[in-house]
Structure formats: structure tokens, C-alpha cells
Amino acid sequence: MSYLTWKETFKFVSDDDAKCYLWNQWAQATQERDQQERFKWEVNKRADAAERDLAAANERLRDGIKWLKDSTFDERSFHEDAPLENGIYHNDCVNCGRTFVGYKRRTICKVCSAPAALPKE
């Protein structure tokens, strides 16, 4: 629509009113477009992060990480660390994600740190 059509349609009192109205309409449309672009960017960013997490999980599985569903809390824990000053911390294993007790800087539980048994042929 042209400027005259807007002015005729809404019958503004003055040219300044018409210009102000058109300026506000343009500003609102620009703001809505920017919000949509930011939303699309945020959705794409989160989708990319989810794809990376899934790819990392698949890579860990391909590399033979043991997912320990049958180990108990005591089997995963390092009881020999208990006499140490910082030996009774609840940690999460970076391989299996399960909780174990051990020195505060330990990152892998006892079961995951044990060498994997080779399959019999």
C-alpha cells in the first residue's frame, strides 16, 4: 500500500500521524522478524547440540565402553581410598555415569577402570 492509501484508509488527522503510524508498523514488523530469526537460531543451536551429544554417545558405544547394569555400588567404589583425607566422596563415573565412592579426583569407577575381558574365540 502506498502512503496515500494508508492515509485515506485510516483518515489520519495530519501527515505526522500517518507517518508515525507507518513508522510504528514498520518497527513492530521488524521486531517480530528479529524475534523469529532469534528463535530459529536458538532451535538450530539446540538441535546441533543434541546431534553432537548423540554422535558422542554412539562413538563411545563403538569404542567399547562398558555400560554396567549389573555392578553394585560396592563393586564400583574404591574402599581403599577411605583412610585418605579426601577418600570418601560420591563421584559420577564418566564412562557409565553411575555413582561410586572414592578419592575426590577419581573420574572412573572401579569396574570401568578394570581391563575389559577379551571374548573367547
Legacy VTK file of the C-alpha trace (Angstrom):
# vtk DataFile Version 3.0
C-alpha trace
ASCII
DATASET POLYDATA
POINTS 121 float
0.000 0.000 0.000
1.168 3.457 -0.677
1.332 6.289 1.796
-1.781 7.933 0.354
-3.792 4.738 0.561
-2.959 4.364 4.258
-3.832 7.989 4.867
-7.110 7.677 3.000
-7.995 4.350 4.641
-7.454 5.454 8.224
-8.231 9.161 7.702
-5.416 10.487 9.846
-5.755 13.983 11.205
-2.352 15.037 9.905
0.532 13.800 7.820
2.582 13.417 11.001
0.006 10.990 12.430
0.159 8.899 9.271
3.984 8.882 9.276
4.039 7.931 12.959
1.588 5.091 12.349
3.585 3.743 9.419
6.833 4.039 11.378
5.332 2.074 14.291
4.025 -0.602 11.924
7.476 -0.949 10.348
9.194 -1.103 13.757
6.776 -3.757 15.006
7.210 -5.890 11.869
10.996 -5.607 12.148
10.926 -6.622 15.813
8.722 -9.646 15.087
11.030 -10.725 12.255
14.083 -10.417 14.519
12.370 -12.475 17.227
11.538 -15.201 14.722
15.146 -15.264 13.486
16.482 -15.482 17.060
14.039 -18.294 17.831
15.105 -20.227 14.705
18.771 -19.711 15.629
18.181 -20.972 19.188
16.269 -24.026 17.944
19.028 -24.852 15.452
21.693 -24.383 18.140
19.919 -26.785 20.489
19.334 -29.301 17.699
23.036 -29.171 16.791
23.991 -29.731 20.432
21.623 -32.711 20.663
23.096 -34.182 17.467
26.627 -33.755 18.848
25.628 -35.436 22.121
24.062 -38.332 20.228
27.120 -38.680 17.995
29.389 -38.699 21.059
27.252 -41.368 22.731
27.349 -43.506 19.592
31.111 -43.063 19.373
31.525 -44.197 22.986
29.446 -47.262 22.249
31.531 -48.058 19.161
34.711 -47.686 21.195
33.540 -50.432 23.523
32.609 -48.525 26.642
31.046 -50.843 29.153
27.542 -49.924 30.266
27.430 -51.566 33.669
23.911 -52.514 34.609
24.880 -55.486 36.718
27.507 -53.929 39.015
26.623 -52.922 42.543
27.552 -49.730 44.330
30.162 -51.574 46.410
31.756 -53.124 43.311
32.154 -49.688 41.730
33.514 -47.987 44.873
37.152 -47.659 45.966
37.009 -48.672 49.636
40.798 -48.496 49.861
40.540 -44.691 49.498
38.521 -44.352 52.732
41.552 -43.860 55.063
42.714 -40.926 52.917
41.734 -37.404 53.863
39.653 -36.878 50.718
38.715 -40.508 50.147
35.004 -40.571 50.897
33.470 -38.576 48.045
30.492 -39.587 45.947
31.630 -39.295 42.322
29.938 -39.981 38.985
31.777 -42.232 36.545
32.448 -40.570 33.180
32.094 -43.914 31.381
28.935 -45.435 32.817
27.503 -42.404 34.607
26.875 -44.311 37.838
27.791 -43.146 41.321
30.685 -44.581 43.322
32.681 -43.678 46.443
36.350 -42.859 46.211
39.006 -40.168 46.232
37.590 -36.779 45.221
39.638 -36.587 41.995
38.638 -40.024 40.689
36.581 -39.891 37.498
36.171 -43.574 36.630
34.645 -46.244 38.854
36.495 -49.413 39.776
34.557 -51.624 37.350
35.167 -49.301 34.353
38.831 -48.910 35.218
39.355 -52.700 35.195
40.637 -54.022 31.865
37.946 -55.462 29.640
37.928 -59.212 29.239
38.575 -60.374 25.684
35.833 -62.530 24.192
36.677 -66.228 23.854
37.014 -67.446 20.299
LINES 1 122
121 0 1 2 3 4 5 6 7 8 9 10 11 12 13 14 15 16 17 18 19 20 21 22 23 24 25 26 27 28 29 30 31 32 33 34 35 36 37 38 39 40 41 42 43 44 45 46 47 48 49 50 51 52 53 54 55 56 57 58 59 60 61 62 63 64 65 66 67 68 69 70 71 72 73 74 75 76 77 78 79 80 81 82 83 84 85 86 87 88 89 90 91 92 93 94 95 96 97 98 99 100 101 102 103 104 105 106 107 108 109 110 111 112 113 114 115 116 117 118 119 120
